[in-house]
Amino acid sequence: MGGIGGCIALIVVGAILTFASDWKMESVNLDAVGLIMMAAGLIGLGVYASVLRRRRAAALPVVDETRHGRI
């Protein structure tokens, strides 16, 4: 999963598993799985935001230095 949408989807699914479901499984703790998914989504959003900030900072403005007929 990549991008902001994937990270938000992880957070949403994790929150649903943790707070809105009452399923019981013998070998899997769904509350822990949901918390792990939410943490992974938050970390992903942080990483994506830092990469996006670096991309924006690296783009330099284009300066047109032509004289347009003047000498």
VMD Tcl script that builds the backbone (N, CA, C; Angstrom):
set m [mol new atoms 213]
animate dup $m
set s [atomselect $m all]
$s set {name element resname resid chain x y z} {
  {N N MET 1 A 0.844 -1.180 0.000}
  {CA C MET 1 A 0.000 0.000 0.000}
  {C C MET 1 A 0.878 1.229 0.000}
  {N N GLY 2 A 0.526 2.155 -0.810}
  {CA C GLY 2 A 1.337 3.349 -0.848}
  {C C GLY 2 A 0.473 4.593 -0.805}
  {N N GLY 3 A 1.072 5.641 -0.379}
  {CA C GLY 3 A 0.393 6.921 -0.391}
  {C C GLY 3 A -0.478 7.164 0.818}
  {N N ILE 4 A -1.113 8.291 0.748}
  {CA C ILE 4 A -1.947 8.719 1.866}
  {C C ILE 4 A -3.178 7.830 2.015}
  {N N GLY 5 A -3.750 7.423 0.901}
  {CA C GLY 5 A -4.954 6.592 0.953}
  {C C GLY 5 A -4.732 5.255 1.634}
  {N N GLY 6 A -3.604 4.628 1.343}
  {CA C GLY 6 A -3.292 3.354 1.976}
  {C C GLY 6 A -3.076 3.488 3.472}
  {N N CYS 7 A -2.411 4.565 3.867}
  {CA C CYS 7 A -2.174 4.798 5.304}
  {C C CYS 7 A -3.474 5.071 6.041}
  {N N ILE 8 A -4.331 5.854 5.440}
  {CA C ILE 8 A -5.629 6.135 6.069}
  {C C ILE 8 A -6.471 4.865 6.137}
  {N N ALA 9 A -6.397 4.022 5.107}
  {CA C ALA 9 A -7.131 2.760 5.127}
  {C C ALA 9 A -6.645 1.861 6.269}
  {N N LEU 10 A -5.324 1.814 6.489}
  {CA C LEU 10 A -4.798 1.033 7.611}
  {C C LEU 10 A -5.329 1.548 8.939}
  {N N ILE 11 A -5.357 2.856 9.100}
  {CA C ILE 11 A -5.848 3.445 10.349}
  {C C ILE 11 A -7.323 3.117 10.551}
  {N N VAL 12 A -8.112 3.245 9.495}
  {CA C VAL 12 A -9.556 2.997 9.598}
  {C C VAL 12 A -9.843 1.531 9.910}
  {N N VAL 13 A -9.207 0.625 9.190}
  {CA C VAL 13 A -9.450 -0.804 9.435}
  {C C VAL 13 A -8.974 -1.195 10.832}
  {N N GLY 14 A -7.832 -0.654 11.249}
  {CA C GLY 14 A -7.345 -0.934 12.597}
  {C C GLY 14 A -8.296 -0.427 13.665}
  {N N ALA 15 A -8.853 0.770 13.459}
  {CA C ALA 15 A -9.810 1.315 14.425}
  {C C ALA 15 A -11.084 0.476 14.474}
  {N N ILE 16 A -11.531 0.006 13.321}
  {CA C ILE 16 A -12.728 -0.840 13.298}
  {C C ILE 16 A -12.470 -2.138 14.055}
  {N N LEU 17 A -11.299 -2.744 13.811}
  {CA C LEU 17 A -10.986 -3.990 14.525}
  {C C LEU 17 A -10.872 -3.772 16.028}
  {N N THR 18 A -10.301 -2.635 16.422}
  {CA C THR 18 A -10.079 -2.399 17.845}
  {C C THR 18 A -11.341 -1.967 18.576}
  {N N PHE 19 A -12.055 -1.019 18.017}
  {CA C PHE 19 A -13.145 -0.389 18.757}
  {C C PHE 19 A -14.553 -0.831 18.365}
  {N N ALA 20 A -14.750 -1.302 17.138}
  {CA C ALA 20 A -16.110 -1.554 16.685}
  {C C ALA 20 A -16.448 -3.028 16.498}
  {N N SER 21 A -15.488 -3.906 16.682}
  {CA C SER 21 A -15.799 -5.318 16.478}
  {C C SER 21 A -15.831 -6.051 17.817}
  {N N ASP 22 A -16.678 -7.068 17.862}
  {CA C ASP 22 A -16.734 -7.898 19.063}
  {C C ASP 22 A -16.453 -9.353 18.723}
  {N N TRP 23 A -15.711 -9.571 17.655}
  {CA C TRP 23 A -15.342 -10.923 17.269}
  {C C TRP 23 A -14.349 -11.489 18.258}
  {N N LYS 24 A -14.452 -12.757 18.503}
  {CA C LYS 24 A -13.520 -13.454 19.386}
  {C C LYS 24 A -12.879 -14.594 18.604}
  {N N MET 25 A -11.566 -14.628 18.617}
  {CA C MET 25 A -10.829 -15.708 17.975}
  {C C MET 25 A -9.892 -16.313 19.015}
  {N N GLU 26 A -9.675 -17.614 18.931}
  {CA C GLU 26 A -8.849 -18.295 19.925}
  {C C GLU 26 A -7.398 -17.850 19.879}
  {N N SER 27 A -6.833 -17.815 18.692}
  {CA C SER 27 A -5.387 -17.613 18.593}
  {C C SER 27 A -4.977 -16.196 18.209}
  {N N VAL 28 A -5.947 -15.300 17.946}
  {CA C VAL 28 A -5.612 -13.951 17.496}
  {C C VAL 28 A -6.319 -12.929 18.375}
  {N N ASN 29 A -5.564 -11.982 18.882}
  {CA C ASN 29 A -6.136 -10.884 19.647}
  {C C ASN 29 A -6.405 -9.733 18.669}
  {N N LEU 30 A -7.664 -9.550 18.286}
  {CA C LEU 30 A -7.996 -8.549 17.276}
  {C C LEU 30 A -7.767 -7.118 17.764}
  {N N ASP 31 A -7.834 -6.883 19.059}
  {CA C ASP 31 A -7.523 -5.559 19.583}
  {C C ASP 31 A -6.058 -5.208 19.321}
  {N N ALA 32 A -5.172 -6.161 19.560}
  {CA C ALA 32 A -3.740 -5.926 19.314}
  {C C ALA 32 A -3.466 -5.754 17.824}
  {N N VAL 33 A -4.110 -6.551 16.992}
  {CA C VAL 33 A -3.935 -6.421 15.543}
  {C C VAL 33 A -4.401 -5.041 15.079}
  {N N GLY 34 A -5.517 -4.581 15.601}
  {CA C GLY 34 A -6.022 -3.261 15.236}
  {C C GLY 34 A -5.097 -2.141 15.675}
  {N N LEU 35 A -4.548 -2.264 16.877}
  {CA C LEU 35 A -3.596 -1.243 17.350}
  {C C LEU 35 A -2.331 -1.230 16.503}
  {N N ILE 36 A -1.852 -2.405 16.118}
  {CA C ILE 36 A -0.664 -2.482 15.268}
  {C C ILE 36 A -0.946 -1.855 13.899}
  {N N MET 37 A -2.130 -2.109 13.351}
  {CA C MET 37 A -2.481 -1.524 12.056}
  {C C MET 37 A -2.583 -0.006 12.144}
  {N N MET 38 A -3.167 0.498 13.223}
  {CA C MET 38 A -3.258 1.954 13.380}
  {C C MET 38 A -1.879 2.577 13.536}
  {N N ALA 39 A -1.006 1.924 14.286}
  {CA C ALA 39 A 0.362 2.440 14.448}
  {C C ALA 39 A 1.100 2.438 13.117}
  {N N ALA 40 A 0.946 1.375 12.344}
  {CA C ALA 40 A 1.601 1.308 11.038}
  {C C ALA 40 A 1.076 2.401 10.107}
  {N N GLY 41 A -0.225 2.668 10.160}
  {CA C GLY 41 A -0.796 3.740 9.343}
  {C C GLY 41 A -0.271 5.106 9.741}
  {N N LEU 42 A -0.145 5.351 11.036}
  {CA C LEU 42 A 0.390 6.635 11.502}
  {C C LEU 42 A 1.861 6.799 11.128}
  {N N ILE 43 A 2.638 5.733 11.255}
  {CA C ILE 43 A 4.049 5.799 10.857}
  {C C ILE 43 A 4.153 6.032 9.354}
  {N N GLY 44 A 3.311 5.358 8.597}
  {CA C GLY 44 A 3.306 5.549 7.145}
  {C C GLY 44 A 2.959 6.975 6.758}
  {N N LEU 45 A 1.976 7.562 7.437}
  {CA C LEU 45 A 1.634 8.962 7.154}
  {C C LEU 45 A 2.798 9.891 7.469}
  {N N GLY 46 A 3.490 9.633 8.566}
  {CA C GLY 46 A 4.643 10.456 8.926}
  {C C GLY 46 A 5.757 10.355 7.897}
  {N N VAL 47 A 6.046 9.134 7.461}
  {CA C VAL 47 A 7.097 8.937 6.456}
  {C C VAL 47 A 6.694 9.588 5.141}
  {N N TYR 48 A 5.459 9.380 4.736}
  {CA C TYR 48 A 4.990 9.959 3.476}
  {C C TYR 48 A 5.039 11.479 3.526}
  {N N ALA 49 A 4.656 12.071 4.644}
  {CA C ALA 49 A 4.682 13.527 4.772}
  {C C ALA 49 A 6.110 14.063 4.721}
  {N N SER 50 A 7.062 13.363 5.339}
  {CA C SER 50 A 8.445 13.842 5.312}
  {C C SER 50 A 9.039 13.716 3.917}
  {N N VAL 51 A 8.721 12.645 3.195}
  {CA C VAL 51 A 9.211 12.496 1.825}
  {C C VAL 51 A 8.593 13.562 0.940}
  {N N LEU 52 A 7.309 13.818 1.111}
  {CA C LEU 52 A 6.635 14.835 0.304}
  {C C LEU 52 A 7.210 16.214 0.577}
  {N N ARG 53 A 7.541 16.506 1.825}
  {CA C ARG 53 A 8.138 17.798 2.174}
  {C C ARG 53 A 9.505 17.947 1.516}
  {N N ARG 54 A 10.290 16.869 1.490}
  {CA C ARG 54 A 11.608 16.930 0.846}
  {C C ARG 54 A 11.481 17.134 -0.652}
  {N N ARG 55 A 10.504 16.496 -1.282}
  {CA C ARG 55 A 10.317 16.670 -2.726}
  {C C ARG 55 A 9.962 18.118 -3.053}
  {N N ARG 56 A 9.108 18.715 -2.241}
  {CA C ARG 56 A 8.723 20.101 -2.489}
  {C C ARG 56 A 9.887 21.056 -2.264}
  {N N ALA 57 A 10.724 20.789 -1.274}
  {CA C ALA 57 A 11.863 21.655 -0.980}
  {C C ALA 57 A 12.937 21.523 -2.047}
  {N N ALA 58 A 13.046 20.359 -2.691}
  {CA C ALA 58 A 14.091 20.135 -3.685}
  {C C ALA 58 A 13.772 20.786 -5.019}
  {N N ALA 59 A 12.526 21.094 -5.278}
  {CA C ALA 59 A 12.150 21.695 -6.555}
  {C C ALA 59 A 12.533 23.173 -6.551}
  {N N LEU 60 A 13.434 23.529 -7.446}
  {CA C LEU 60 A 13.882 24.911 -7.528}
  {C C LEU 60 A 13.057 25.661 -8.560}
  {N N PRO 61 A 12.791 26.925 -8.329}
  {CA C PRO 61 A 12.017 27.686 -9.314}
  {C C PRO 61 A 12.824 27.917 -10.591}
  {N N VAL 62 A 12.133 27.966 -11.701}
  {CA C VAL 62 A 12.771 28.222 -12.991}
  {C C VAL 62 A 12.805 29.721 -13.211}
  {N N VAL 63 A 13.990 30.236 -13.506}
  {CA C VAL 63 A 14.166 31.664 -13.735}
  {C C VAL 63 A 14.487 31.867 -15.200}
  {N N ASP 64 A 13.698 32.678 -15.866}
  {CA C ASP 64 A 13.903 32.974 -17.286}
  {C C ASP 64 A 14.780 34.211 -17.387}
  {N N GLU 65 A 16.007 34.041 -17.875}
  {CA C GLU 65 A 16.932 35.150 -17.954}
  {C C GLU 65 A 17.157 35.640 -19.376}
  {N N THR 66 A 16.213 35.426 -20.245}
  {CA C THR 66 A 16.356 35.955 -21.613}
  {C C THR 66 A 16.069 37.438 -21.617}
  {N N ARG 67 A 16.666 38.156 -22.554}
  {CA C ARG 67 A 16.566 39.619 -22.550}
  {C C ARG 67 A 15.413 40.136 -23.401}
  {N N HIS 68 A 14.803 39.332 -24.174}
  {CA C HIS 68 A 13.646 39.715 -24.996}
  {C C HIS 68 A 13.936 40.932 -25.865}
  {N N GLY 69 A 15.042 40.912 -26.615}
  {CA C GLY 69 A 15.313 41.965 -27.590}
  {C C GLY 69 A 16.130 43.125 -27.064}
  {N N ARG 70 A 16.379 43.239 -25.804}
  {CA C ARG 70 A 17.178 44.330 -25.268}
  {C C ARG 70 A 18.660 43.941 -25.290}
  {N N ILE 71 A 19.490 44.935 -25.498}
  {CA C ILE 71 A 20.931 44.696 -25.508}
  {C C ILE 71 A 21.605 45.402 -24.370}
}
mol reanalyze $m
mol bondsrecalc $m
mol representation Tube
mol addrep $m
